Amino acid sequence: MSKKIFILEDDENIRDLVCYTLNQTGYECTGFEKPSQLKKVLDSVTPELLLLDILLPEENGLEVLKELRQVKATKNLPVIFLTAKTTEYDKVIGLDSGADDYLTKPFGMMELLSRIRAVLRRSSKPS
C-alpha cells in the first residue's frame, strides 16, 4: 500500500510538480492550495506525511503546524516545511515549532524524495 502524502502549497506549479513526482515514485499525493482546504480533508483522512509551505494565504504554515500539534489525530503527523524562507533563524523557528525537516526553495526532487524517505523511516511505528 502506498504512503499518503499531503502538500499544502499555494504555488500551483510547485504543488503539481511535487505531486506528480511523488505519484510517479510510489506515493499517493494530494495537493491543497489553502489551509482551510487541508483542514476540511484532515477531519476524515490523516496522511503519513505533510509537506507544508510557510507563506500561505489565510494563515501561515507555522500557525497551521501549531494547530495540527494540538489535535490528537495529527499531533505526531510528520511534517516537512518546503519554503522560500531561507535564513538560519527561519529554519530554527520552523524546526523548533515541531517540523521534522526543513527544505528551502528551490529544491531538487531527488533531495525531497530522500528527505521524505528519511522522515518516514524515523516516524514509522515498529511492527
Solvent accessible surface area in square Angstrom, and as a share of the most:
residue,aa,sasa,rsa
1,M,230,1.03
2,S,47,0.30
3,K,81,0.34
4,K,51,0.22
5,I,0,0.00
6,F,4,0.02
7,I,1,0.00
8,L,0,0.00
9,E,1,0.01
10,D,53,0.28
11,D,58,0.30
12,E,106,0.48
13,N,121,0.62
14,I,43,0.22
15,R,32,0.12
16,D,79,0.41
17,L,93,0.46
18,V,0,0.00
19,C,17,0.10
20,Y,136,0.52
21,T,20,0.12
22,L,1,0.00
23,N,70,0.36
24,Q,119,0.53
25,T,67,0.39
26,G,52,0.50
27,Y,34,0.13
28,E,77,0.35
29,C,14,0.08
30,T,56,0.32
31,G,30,0.29
32,F,15,0.06
33,E,69,0.31
34,K,75,0.32
35,P,1,0.00
36,S,54,0.35
37,Q,75,0.33
38,L,0,0.00
39,K,63,0.27
40,K,154,0.65
41,V,50,0.29
42,L,20,0.10
43,D,129,0.67
44,S,96,0.62
45,V,54,0.31
46,T,64,0.37
47,P,6,0.04
48,E,62,0.28
49,L,0,0.00
50,L,1,0.00
51,L,0,0.00
52,L,0,0.00
53,D,5,0.03
54,I,4,0.02
55,L,97,0.48
56,L,24,0.12
57,P,50,0.31
58,E,111,0.50
59,E,36,0.16
60,N,54,0.27
61,G,0,0.00
62,L,40,0.20
63,E,80,0.36
64,V,0,0.00
65,L,0,0.00
66,K,128,0.54
67,E,67,0.30
68,L,9,0.05
69,R,55,0.20
70,Q,132,0.59
71,V,79,0.45
72,K,192,0.81
73,A,67,0.52
74,T,4,0.03
75,K,109,0.46
76,N,126,0.64
77,L,7,0.04
78,P,13,0.08
79,V,0,0.00
80,I,0,0.00
81,F,0,0.00
82,L,1,0.01
83,T,0,0.00
84,A,57,0.44
85,K,62,0.26
86,T,72,0.42
87,T,77,0.45
88,E,139,0.62
89,Y,155,0.59
90,D,23,0.12
91,K,77,0.33
92,V,69,0.40
93,I,61,0.31
94,G,0,0.00
95,L,79,0.39
96,D,118,0.61
97,S,46,0.29
98,G,28,0.27
99,A,11,0.08
100,D,64,0.33
101,D,23,0.12
102,Y,16,0.06
103,L,10,0.05
104,T,35,0.20
105,K,38,0.16
106,P,137,0.86
107,F,33,0.14
108,G,40,0.39
109,M,41,0.18
110,M,165,0.73
111,E,77,0.34
112,L,1,0.00
113,L,20,0.10
114,S,55,0.35
115,R,73,0.27
116,I,0,0.00
117,R,117,0.43
118,A,21,0.17
119,V,2,0.01
120,L,15,0.07
121,R,167,0.61
122,R,160,0.58
123,S,45,0.29
124,S,65,0.42
125,K,175,0.74
126,P,133,0.83
127,S,162,1.05
